[in-house]
Amino acid sequence: MVKCPFKLNFDDLRDLGPTGFLETPMVDDINGYDILFAALPYECDETAKPGSRKGSAYFRRDIFGFGFCDQGLDINMAHSVKSGDCGDLIIDDSSKAAAEKCIYTAEKAIASTGACSFMIGGDDKTSYGQIKACYEKYGKMAVIHFGGSVSSALVRVAEEDMCDNASSLEVGIRNGMSQYGGRLEKLGIDVLTASDMDYMKFSDVGSAIKKNVSGKPVFVIFDMNFYDPAFVTSAARPYAGGFASHEVVEIMETGLVGLDIKGISVCGMLDYNDPGETSLNNLAECAGKLYAVAAYNIASEREL
């Protein structure tokens, strides 16, 4: 038995029984799963709109009914892969180093089972501990960051030689090039800005992502500020010029299907109820599509 290093939290799950993220069962023994979810209730960064540590609780509390199947990929995730929700990470927030170690330890436990990790919550910087643990398990991976600003976690792991820089990619950014552009160029990390993508077909975006990855194992960071603020008002760092809901779905389907995804981080979401809960529904759509893609890839690999 591999004991999961998380706190099982059923407090916010209403009366539906032990149901976790995207309708997956809550689990204690994490051995034998294909995909393992966990909540990451911590934020390393200080933003203009702090609160991304609460994003996972918001998702747990208010979203039900997502995650059974995906029409675009024609897959029933519950029937195709074995998935579970480990609950909430126990975070020592006495210092950023201590919190980072907790995230790293949790990711290392999941990676040891061979499952694809899927953490929801936190911010871009919290992805560092996850990538570090995956690097120790799988070696240098391609890191794909979908976001409105350059990923400091990606820059950090690249500078520490823990990812395959030539296979890694920044997708959709509208901010941060003046600060990080020179470092990205020096590190050999390719960039697809939102402006670049405005003149590309979805199929071309997908081809560019797959060409860059070149068969490497992949870690995906999806920051909710990849969306335009018109679609996600509660992103921790919103930037104008982002993407619509249907564009996000198309980019994922064309760019991520067929990749060897080892870890996923969905981050940068505040605990904020906007009118009609548009942000929350887009978080559910985004996480659900990433779940479907990961499940589709695992199921397809088994059929080969």
N, C-alpha and C positions, 0 to 999 in steps of 0.2 A: 504493500500500500504506500502510495506517495501522498503524504499529508500536505494539503495546500496551506501556505503560510498567510492566509487571509482571515479576516473576521467575517463570519457569515452573518449577514444583516437582513433580517426579514421584516424589520419594523415598518418599512414604507411600501410593503407589497400588498396592502389592502387585505381582502379576504379571499384572494384567489389561490392561496396555497403557496408552496415554495417554488414560484416561477421567477426566473431571472431575466436578464437582458434578452430581448427578442424571443421571448417565450421558451428559452432554454431552461432546463432544470437546474436548481441549485445543487452543487456537489461539494463533497468534502474530500473524498479520495479522487485525485486528479489524474490517475493513471488510466491509459486506454482511451483517451479522447482525441478527436481530430482538431477541434477548435475549443479553446478555453477563454471565456470572457472574465473580466474583472473590472471593478470600478477603481478609479484613481483619484481619490479626493484630496488633491494637493496641487498647489501651483508654485512654481519656482520664480516666475517672473512677476514684476510689478508693472501693471498696465494702467492705462487710463480708465479702464473699467474692470477692476479686480473682481474676482468671484468665480473663476473657472474651476476652482476646487469643488464647487457645488454643482457643476454641470451634470455629473454622473447621477447625483441624487435626484436632480430634476428629471432626468430621463427615466430613472427607476420609478419615480412617483407618478408620473403623468402619462406614460406611454404603455399601452397594452394593445395586443392584437397584431403587432408587426412581427415579422420574422418566420412565419410558417413556410412561405414559398415566395418565389420571385417569378413574375410573369415574363419579364424581358429575357431571362436566361432559361425559362421553362424548367425550373428546378424546385423540388420540395426539399428544403434544407434538412428538415427533421428526418426524412427518409434516406437522405444521401450521405450524411455524415453524423458522427456522434459528437454533440456539443454540450457544454455545461458552463454554468456561471459560478465562479469561485467566491463571489461576494465582494466585499470592500477590502482594499489593501489596508493593513495596519501601518500607519505612517508615523515615524518619529520626527516631529517637526521642530525639534530643538535646534536644528541647523539645517541648511540646505544639503550639506554633505551627508548628514544622518538620514534625511529624507531620500536622497538619491540612492543611498545604500539599501534602503527598504525596497525601493522600486526595482533595483538591480537584483536583489535577492529573490523577489517574487517572480520576476521574469526568468531568472535562472532555473527556478523550480519548474516552471511551465516548459521551458526549453528542454529540460532534462527528460521530459516525457515524450518529446517529439511532436507535441501539439503546436498548432499555430496559435500564438497568443493574440488576444484582442482586448486592449484596454481602452476604456472610455472615461474621459475626464482629464483634468490637469491642463497643462499648456505645452507649448512646443518644447520647452526645456526639459520637461519631465520625460521626454522620449529618450534622452541620453542614456539613462540607466537600462532601459529596455534594449537599446541597440548594443550596448556594451555586453550584456549577457548573451544576446544572440550571436555576436561576434565570437565569443568564447566557445559557443556550441557549433556554429556553422562556418566560421571563418569570415573573411571579408565579404560583405553583402552589398548589393545595390540598395541605396536608400532613395526612395521617391517621396518627395515632400510636395503635397498639394496645399498651397496657402497663399495669402495675400502679401506676405513679407518673407524675406529670406529666413530659413530655419537656422537658428543659432545652434541647435542640437546637431544638425547635419554638418555645419561648419566645424563644430568641435570634434565630432568623431572622425571627420576627414583629416583634420590637422593632427589627430592622435593616431592616424593610420589604422582605423578600425572599420573602414568601409572601402569598397572599391570605387574610388573617385570617378574614374572614367565611365562607370556604369550607373552612377548616381545622377539624380536629376531634380532640379527645381521646376515646379510646374505652376503657372498661373500667378506669379508674383507681380505686384504693382508697387512695392515699396521695399527699400532696403538696399538697392543696388549701389547707391552712393556710399553706403557704409561697408557693404560686404562684397560688392561686385569685383573689386580687384582681388580679394582673397579667393572668391570662387574661381576666377580665371586662373589664378596661380595654382589652385588645387586641381584644376582640370575638371570641374563639375559643370555640366551643361545646364543651360537655363532656357526654359520656354516661358516667356513673360505672357501676361494676359494680352498685351498688344500683339505679340506674335500670333497668338492663338485666334485672335479676331479675324485673321486672314487665312485660317486653315480650316479644312474640313475635319470633322470628328475622326474620320478614318485616318487622316494624316497625323493628327495628334496621337492617336493610338499607335500608329506605326512608328512614330518618333520615340515614344516611350519604350516600346518593345525592342527597337533597334538599339537603344541606349543600354538597356538591361543586359542584352546579349547572353541570356541563359543563366544569369547569376541568381542565387537565392535573393529574395527581396524583403525589405522592411518598408512598410507604407506608413507615412505620417499624413494624416488628413486634419488640417486646421480648419475650423469652421469659417474662418475669414476667407477661405477660397470662394465661398459664395459672395455675391454682391450684398451689401447691407439691405437692399430692398427685399431680399429673401431670408436673410438671417440678421435681424436687428440686434440680437443678443450675443454676437461674437465679441470676445474679449478685446480684440484689436481689429475693428472693422476698417476696410479700405474700399473706396469706390472703384468701380470698374471690374468687379468680379463677375461671377457666373450665375446663371439662372438654374433652377432646379432640374429642368430637363437636360441642360448642358452637362451638369455634374454626372447624371446617370449615363449619358452617352459617352463621356470621357472614360468613366470607369469600365463600361462594357467593352469599349474598343481598345483601351490601353492596358487593362489588368487581367483580362481573361487569358489563361494560358501561362501565367507567371507562377513561379515557385515562391509563394508568399509565406514567410515564416513568422512574421509579426505585424500587427496593425495597431496604430494609435490614433484614436479620434479625440481631438482636444480643442481647447479654446472656446468652450461654450459656457455661458453664464446661466445662473438660475434666475431667469427673467421671463415672465409671462407677457409676451406681446399680443396684440389683438389677433384673435383667431389661432393663437399659438403656432404661428407660421414657422418661427425658428425651431420649435420643438419638432414639428412635423418634418422639417427638412433634415434635422439631426437624425430622426428615425429613418427617413428615406436613405440618407447617406450611409448610416451604419448598417441598415438592412441590405443595401446594395453591396457594400464591402463584404458582409457576411455571405451573401449569395455568391459573389465572385470567388471568395476563398473556398466555399463548399463546392462550387462547380469545378474549380481547378483540382481539388483533392479527388473528387469523384471521377473526373475525366482521367486523371493519372492512374487510378486503380483499374480502369477499363483497358488500359494499354497492355 
